[in-house]
Amino acid sequence: MADSTISHTTPGSPASPASEAGSLDVQPGGDAAEQFPVLQHKSKGRQRLLRGLQRISSSQSLRARISRPRASSAPYRSSASSLSCVSLASTPSPFGQPSSSSSYFSFGDVSTAPTSVAATPAVETPGYDGIESVLAVRKVDHPVSAPMTISLPTEIKKRAKIFNFWDTIPNEIKIHVLSFLSPKELVRISRVSKRFHELCFDGQLWTEFDASKFYREIPAESLTKILETAGPFVHDLNLRGCLQIEHMQRAQRLVAACHNLYSTSLEGCRNFQRPTLHTLLKANNQLVHLNLTGLPAVNNATCKIISRECPDLETLDVSGCKQMDARGIRFVLEGCPKLRDLRASNVRGFSSDADVATAIFSTNNLERLILSNCSDMTDDTFRIMILGPTPEFDMLTNRPLTPPRKLRHLDLTHCSRLSDNSIKSLAYVTPHLEGLSLSNLTQLTDSALDPILASCPNLTHLDLEELPHLTNSSFMALSRAPCSTKLEHLSISGCDSVSDVGMLPVFQACTSLKSVVMDNTRISNLTLTEAANMVRNRSLSPPSSASSSPPLPRTTLELTVYDTPLVTWTGVLEILSRNSEPPMARPAKDGVVEIGGGRKGKEVIGLRCFHTWQMTVDEHTRRVLKGDLGGARRVERKWAEYMQAENEMEVAGGWRRRRRVTATRAVLEEDQGVHQQGHRGRGRGRTVGCAVM
């Protein structure tokens, strides 16, 4: 039988010494262990092979001669070992069978395969005992050209999961998250990617577009592009003060994009052209709220278009539109039966057109009517608005039999031609009236105001500024009126005939007051003291719980007493001392002690007084609202010393008195910690103005 010889040679090189030294004859039918004893020591042969490969890779001369580019892919995906086996071309199998794939050994950057350069000599591989058992062919299940993948570190995997969370959530949640951003932030974040751009300009995020908050910071072209992109989805558009929309082409692009508006405000867009405005109105026939304040483009033809194209209109503001008159208002009233809020300040033509007053009376749907500064309105016109052209009266009570009006807010400020004859018509026909402004009606007297107060139980805001003929009797009637417990705002500025006689009953009866303006009146310190008692009494309530700390004080009444000659610094000090006093306790009817400053906290008064005292009042109020009652009492004590020293200086005069005043100022400056050096602490007395004052 022919002998089988196993040899290991490198292609292109002579046989290795190991193959020449001895060949192994395979006897058929013999024992494999006896014929190949070297196979029993596979582990030792493998170690010798690895040591030999390491010696080859450590030789600098061989590395320079046999170096070649590293393979782009490896048949084995294990990243733990740098040793890869690939069959060499034309290399026989260790068992004498032809190999289907070539293989070679490489370690690192060292390769035992021949180089492609012809001049490179072949490398002789030393022989090893038992190498034939190591060079067995390993079959690979995957193609050699498969890409090698490496697992990512755990930290990167966690970060990737967090980053991919945004892609996995539904679009509805993404839109809800982005809805908390302002329009300015949405525009910035839209630059992240195309996907973010699509989300940031989704129609659900742009149903309301209020440019009045950032129109100064955005160029006109950018504002126009945003409106072009989001225009079809915008329902509430506010361009108040946007002067950038001055070019006619930009306005036309805006109008072409916005055709689903329900509410729009163009107040202050003075350069808005009339054809563009008319196109906008015709394209949005579902408008409900429309604000055209101060637009020169508005005229009577615009009002005709509104009446014809916007039948669902509920709110209209055409204040300051000088190119229109009362006839335009009549067009709107006749074509918009759902109109609830009409604001037509500074509109002309009410005296010459009685049809406008008749239309206002006939609709009886208006809840808010603003006719301030309509100086040409006469008594006859206003009576027709309220009572109709031919009113009927009860013979016994002399009250009108007109159906009740739905008016809730009426503003007749600066309608100087109105007198008692027309204002009396509001009595007994406006039971729902909540706000009434009759400022600067110089002909108004007590006889017109008394029946209105008696017949309007829901009145909360009453503005009676600059009424020189108004006396204390009207305010005494107010204290007895059914609206006294609901009144929240009262302004009597400029009523120089009103004194403590009229205002003391008001503060005793009107316990819900939040704002009172009494500048240029004849009130004195007694009124301020009564106001402080009213606030203290209404703040008495049981504490919320024994364990919880009471809330901080809060301002519940704003008093304005500018230019009131009878109010002195002692009255102001009375307000300050009542603000800084601790919560009071008193026995209730059932024996339970009531403590001020309970569930709602201690109530204090915000005071606006003589300008030289205002800084002290503001500092005192700031400390009280912060909860520092001790510091507030220290401010009022030192301010009282200062004012007493000022009075003594005015009476006696002299160097010592003046020195005492400047020392008091220095103490106040030290208490605030405000010095010229910019540090806290006690400094030397300086003849400078009081920091609090």
Salt bridges, closest charged atoms under 4 A:
GLU198 OE1 - ARG195 NH1 3.24
GLU217 OE1 - LYS184 NZ 2.44
GLU221 OE1 - ARG250 NE 3.77
GLU221 OE2 - ARG253 NH2 3.09
GLU228 OE2 - ARG253 NE 2.65
GLU267 OE1 - ARG240 NE 3.30
GLU309 OE2 - ARG308 NE 3.66
ASP312 OD1 - LYS338 NZ 3.38
ASP325 OD2 - ARG327 NH2 3.23
GLU334 OE2 - ARG330 NH1 3.76
ASP341 OD2 - ARG343 NH2 3.00
ASP341 OD2 - ARG368 NE 3.39
ASP353 OD2 - ARG330 NE 3.76
GLU434 OE2 - ARG408 NH1 3.16
GLU434 OE1 - HIS409 NE2 3.96
GLU574 OE2 - ARG578 NH2 2.90
GLU581 OE2 - ARG536 NH1 3.73
GLU594 OE1 - ARG586 NE 3.96
GLU603 OE1 - ARG538 NE 2.92
GLU603 OE2 - ARG554 NH2 3.70
ASP618 OD1 - ARG608 NH1 3.81
GLU619 OE2 - ARG622 NH2 2.75
GLU619 OE2 - ARG623 NE 2.75
GLU636 OE1 - HIS620 NE2 2.83
GLU646 OE2 - ARG665 NH2 3.27
GLU648 OE1 - ARG657 NH1 3.07
GLU648 OE1 - ARG660 NH1 2.82
GLU670 OE1 - ARG682 NH1 3.13
ASP671 OD2 - ARG623 NH2 2.80
ASP671 OD1 - ARG634 NE 2.58
ASP671 OD1 - LYS638 NZ 3.85
